[in-house]
Amino acid sequence: MNRPPALGAKILMYAILVTMSLIALYPIWFAILASGRSGGRLYTLNLPGMFIPTEWTWENYQTLLNNTPFLTWLKNSLMVASLTSVFSVSLGTTGAFAFSRFKFRGREAGLILFLAIQAFPGILALVPIAQILSALGLYRSHWGLIMAYMAGQLVFATWMLKGYFDTIPIDLEESAMIDGCGPVQSFIHVALPLARPQLAVTALFGFMAGWGEFFLANILIPAPDAKKTVMVGMYQMAAEVNIPWGRFAAGAVMVIMPIVLIFLWLQRYLESGLTVGGVKG
């Protein structure tokens, strides 16, 4: 019989969890404090000011939004990340369902190949990707960048969703077919609703892959500010001789906000046990 943990053990466990949470959140809090300091200062030697906002100004945010093309960078990244997420989930879902439900020649070899591609360092494929996009006329284009992101994210999405489809009882789809649904209808009306939590997770990872990536965006779009993504623009801003730490911190705070909002929006879908009670009585 399992005994409940002693009070001392529970206190120690919660103390460790709180401490680790504070350590993980402090860099974000540090960026928020730096974004509100005047004069572009990254930190202060004043002890209270290192942990609590003893001063605050919106100067860095105003300068970033009014004197730099930050909103254009943000719009470009939002478009690239959103389309990367939509396309990778859409194509990955159908591919994952086929690998999960159908038996065909080359199925196992295809899964092994996908795993090998996932293990291959993406930075080594940078030159071939640039050559292919150049041949297609998509070099220096957002659509070319989206295709490059989607190619890497599609393998991950297929593997993630394939494993989840394997956990969904096929009896549910067979019951729908008995009631008159075809294979496509059973996929749309039975499998997809049950896979909603994994679809949400895969969509979130797809968005993050296109939102926070730097190397491909820096190489594939060597263009003026009008086409840069937010990570490339922020990097070039930080590469100046006199680094504007206050503006950089303000940009970092605004960059993480879309990820936080999307995570909060998708959190309601991250639930388990959706197949419970799904079998007809």
C-alpha positions as CSV (number, residue, x, y, z in Angstrom):
1,M,0.0,0.0,0.0
2,N,1.4,3.4,-1.1
3,R,1.7,5.8,1.8
4,P,1.3,9.6,1.1
5,P,4.6,11.5,1.3
6,A,5.5,13.1,4.6
7,L,4.9,16.8,5.2
8,G,8.6,17.5,5.1
9,A,9.1,15.7,1.8
10,K,6.2,17.6,0.3
11,I,7.5,21.0,1.4
12,L,11.0,20.1,0.0
13,M,9.4,19.0,-3.3
14,Y,7.4,22.2,-3.6
15,A,10.4,24.3,-2.6
16,I,12.5,22.7,-5.4
17,L,9.7,23.2,-8.0
18,V,9.3,26.8,-7.0
19,T,13.0,27.5,-7.1
20,M,13.4,25.8,-10.5
21,S,10.4,27.8,-11.9
22,L,11.9,31.1,-10.7
23,I,15.2,30.2,-12.3
24,A,13.5,29.4,-15.6
25,L,11.4,32.5,-15.5
26,Y,14.0,35.0,-14.4
27,P,15.6,35.5,-17.9
28,I,12.2,36.6,-19.2
29,W,11.7,38.9,-16.2
30,F,15.2,40.3,-16.7
31,A,14.3,41.2,-20.3
32,I,11.1,42.9,-19.2
33,L,13.0,44.9,-16.6
34,A,15.7,45.9,-19.1
35,S,13.1,46.9,-21.7
36,G,11.7,49.5,-19.2
37,R,15.0,51.1,-18.3
38,S,16.0,54.5,-19.7
39,G,19.3,55.1,-21.5
40,G,19.6,51.7,-23.1
41,R,21.0,50.1,-19.9
42,L,20.9,46.3,-19.8
43,Y,21.1,46.0,-16.0
44,T,21.5,48.1,-12.9
45,L,23.8,47.6,-9.9
46,N,21.0,48.8,-7.6
47,L,19.9,45.7,-5.7
48,P,16.1,46.3,-5.7
49,G,16.2,47.2,-9.4
50,M,17.7,43.9,-10.3
51,F,14.5,42.1,-9.3
52,I,11.7,44.6,-9.1
53,P,11.0,47.6,-11.5
54,T,12.2,50.6,-9.5
55,E,11.9,52.7,-12.7
56,W,9.9,52.3,-15.9
57,T,9.8,54.0,-19.3
58,W,8.2,53.2,-22.6
59,E,11.0,54.9,-24.5
60,N,12.6,51.7,-25.8
61,Y,9.3,50.4,-27.1
62,Q,8.4,53.7,-28.8
63,T,11.8,54.0,-30.4
64,L,11.7,50.4,-31.6
65,L,8.2,50.8,-33.2
66,N,8.7,54.3,-34.6
67,N,12.4,54.3,-35.8
68,T,12.9,50.7,-37.0
69,P,10.9,48.4,-39.3
70,F,10.1,46.1,-36.4
71,L,6.4,45.8,-37.2
72,T,7.3,44.8,-40.8
73,W,9.7,42.1,-39.4
74,L,7.0,41.0,-37.0
75,K,4.4,40.7,-39.9
76,N,6.8,38.7,-42.0
77,S,7.6,36.3,-39.2
78,L,3.9,35.9,-38.4
79,M,3.0,35.1,-42.0
80,V,5.9,32.6,-42.4
81,A,5.3,30.9,-39.1
82,S,1.5,30.6,-39.6
83,L,1.7,29.2,-43.1
84,T,4.5,26.8,-42.0
85,S,2.3,25.5,-39.2
86,V,-0.8,25.2,-41.4
87,F,0.9,23.4,-44.3
88,S,3.0,21.0,-42.1
89,V,-0.1,20.0,-40.0
90,S,-2.3,19.6,-43.1
91,L,0.2,17.4,-45.1
92,G,1.5,15.7,-42.0
93,T,-1.9,14.6,-40.8
94,T,-2.8,12.8,-44.1
95,G,0.6,11.2,-44.3
96,A,0.5,10.1,-40.7
97,F,-2.9,8.6,-41.0
98,A,-1.8,6.7,-44.1
99,F,1.2,5.3,-42.3
100,S,-0.9,4.4,-39.3
101,R,-3.9,2.7,-41.0
102,F,-2.9,1.4,-44.3
103,K,-0.5,-1.5,-45.2
104,F,1.5,-0.9,-48.4
105,R,4.8,-1.7,-49.9
106,G,7.6,0.5,-48.6
107,R,5.8,1.5,-45.5
108,E,8.5,0.5,-43.0
109,A,11.2,1.8,-45.3
110,G,9.4,5.1,-45.5
111,L,9.2,5.4,-41.7
112,I,12.9,4.6,-41.3
113,L,13.8,7.1,-44.0
114,F,11.7,9.8,-42.2
115,L,13.6,9.0,-39.0
116,A,16.9,9.2,-40.7
117,I,15.9,12.6,-42.2
118,Q,14.9,13.8,-38.8
119,A,18.3,12.9,-37.4
120,F,20.1,14.6,-40.2
121,P,21.4,18.1,-39.1
122,G,19.4,20.6,-41.0
123,I,22.3,23.1,-41.3
124,L,24.1,20.7,-43.6
125,A,21.2,20.8,-46.1
126,L,21.4,24.6,-46.3
127,V,23.4,24.7,-49.6
128,P,21.1,22.2,-51.4
129,I,18.0,23.9,-50.2
130,A,19.3,27.3,-51.5
131,Q,20.1,25.7,-54.9
132,I,16.7,24.1,-55.2
133,L,14.9,27.3,-54.3
134,S,17.1,29.3,-56.7
135,A,16.2,26.8,-59.5
136,L,12.5,27.2,-58.6
137,G,12.7,31.0,-58.6
138,L,11.9,31.1,-54.8
139,Y,15.2,32.3,-53.5
140,R,14.9,35.6,-51.6
141,S,11.2,34.8,-51.2
142,H,9.0,34.2,-48.2
143,W,7.4,31.3,-50.0
144,G,10.8,29.7,-50.4
145,L,11.5,30.1,-46.7
146,I,8.1,28.5,-45.9
147,M,8.9,25.5,-48.1
148,A,12.3,25.1,-46.4
149,Y,10.7,25.2,-43.0
150,M,7.8,22.9,-44.0
151,A,10.2,20.3,-45.5
152,G,11.9,19.9,-42.1
153,Q,8.8,20.2,-40.0
154,L,6.8,17.8,-42.1
155,V,8.9,14.8,-41.0
156,F,8.4,15.8,-37.3
157,A,4.7,16.3,-37.8
158,T,4.2,13.0,-39.5
159,W,6.0,11.0,-36.8
160,M,4.2,12.8,-34.0
161,L,0.7,12.3,-35.5
162,K,1.4,8.8,-36.7
163,G,2.2,7.7,-33.1
164,Y,-1.0,9.4,-31.9
165,F,-3.2,7.8,-34.6
166,D,-1.8,4.4,-33.5
167,T,-3.4,4.9,-30.1
168,I,-6.9,5.6,-31.5
169,P,-8.9,2.4,-31.7
170,I,-9.6,1.5,-35.3
171,D,-12.9,0.1,-34.1
172,L,-14.3,3.6,-33.9
173,E,-13.7,4.2,-37.6
174,E,-15.1,0.8,-38.5
175,S,-18.2,1.6,-36.5
176,A,-18.6,4.8,-38.5
177,M,-18.2,2.9,-41.8
178,I,-20.9,0.5,-40.7
179,D,-23.1,3.5,-40.2
180,G,-22.5,4.6,-43.8
181,C,-19.3,6.7,-43.6
182,G,-16.6,6.2,-46.2
183,P,-12.9,6.1,-45.5
184,V,-12.5,9.9,-46.0
185,Q,-15.6,10.6,-43.9
186,S,-14.4,8.4,-41.0
187,F,-11.1,10.2,-41.2
188,I,-12.6,13.6,-41.0
189,H,-15.4,13.0,-38.6
190,V,-13.8,10.4,-36.3
191,A,-10.0,10.3,-36.4
192,L,-9.4,14.1,-36.7
193,P,-11.6,15.1,-33.7
194,L,-10.0,12.5,-31.5
195,A,-6.5,13.6,-32.6
196,R,-7.2,17.3,-31.8
197,P,-4.8,17.4,-28.8
198,Q,-1.9,16.2,-30.9
199,L,-2.9,18.4,-33.8
200,A,-2.7,21.4,-31.4
201,V,0.8,20.4,-30.2
202,T,2.0,19.8,-33.7
203,A,0.6,23.1,-34.9
204,L,2.4,24.9,-31.9
205,F,5.7,23.3,-32.8
206,G,5.3,24.2,-36.4
207,F,4.6,27.8,-35.6
208,M,7.6,27.9,-33.3
209,A,9.8,26.4,-36.0
210,G,9.0,29.2,-38.3
211,W,8.9,31.9,-35.7
212,G,12.2,31.5,-33.9
213,E,14.5,30.2,-36.7
214,F,17.5,32.4,-37.7
215,F,20.0,30.6,-39.9
216,L,17.8,29.7,-42.9
217,A,16.0,33.0,-42.8
218,N,19.3,34.8,-42.8
219,I,20.7,32.9,-45.8
220,L,17.6,32.4,-47.9
221,I,16.3,36.0,-47.7
222,P,19.4,38.3,-48.1
223,A,17.0,41.1,-48.9
224,P,16.2,44.6,-47.6
225,D,14.4,45.2,-44.3
226,A,11.0,44.8,-46.0
227,K,11.5,41.1,-46.3
228,K,13.5,40.2,-43.1
229,T,12.0,38.1,-40.4
230,V,12.0,39.4,-36.8
231,M,14.9,37.2,-35.8
232,V,17.2,38.4,-38.6
233,G,16.2,42.0,-37.9
234,M,16.9,41.6,-34.2
235,Y,20.2,40.0,-34.8
236,Q,21.4,42.8,-37.1
237,M,20.2,45.4,-34.6
238,A,22.3,43.6,-31.9
239,A,25.3,43.5,-34.2
240,E,25.7,47.3,-34.2
241,V,28.7,48.9,-32.7
242,N,26.7,50.4,-29.9
243,I,24.2,47.7,-29.0
244,P,20.9,49.3,-28.1
245,W,20.2,46.9,-25.2
246,G,17.0,48.6,-24.2
247,R,15.5,48.3,-27.7
248,F,16.7,44.8,-28.0
249,A,15.1,43.8,-24.7
250,A,11.9,45.5,-25.8
251,G,11.9,43.5,-29.0
252,A,12.6,40.3,-27.2
253,V,9.6,40.9,-25.0
254,M,7.3,41.5,-28.0
255,V,8.7,38.5,-29.8
256,I,7.7,36.1,-27.1
257,M,4.2,37.4,-26.7
258,P,2.7,35.7,-29.7
259,I,4.1,32.3,-28.6
260,V,2.6,32.8,-25.1
261,L,-0.8,33.8,-26.5
262,I,-0.9,30.9,-29.0
263,F,0.1,28.5,-26.2
264,L,-2.7,29.8,-24.0
265,W,-5.2,29.6,-26.8
266,L,-4.2,26.0,-27.6
267,Q,-4.0,24.9,-24.0
268,R,-7.6,23.9,-23.8
269,Y,-7.0,21.3,-26.5
270,L,-4.2,19.7,-24.6
271,E,-6.3,17.2,-22.8
272,S,-6.3,13.4,-22.6
273,G,-8.8,10.7,-22.6
274,L,-10.8,11.9,-25.6
275,T,-11.3,8.3,-26.8
276,V,-13.0,7.4,-23.5
277,G,-16.7,6.9,-24.1
278,G,-16.2,7.1,-27.9
279,V,-17.4,3.5,-28.5
280,K,-21.0,3.2,-29.3
281,G,-23.2,1.6,-26.8
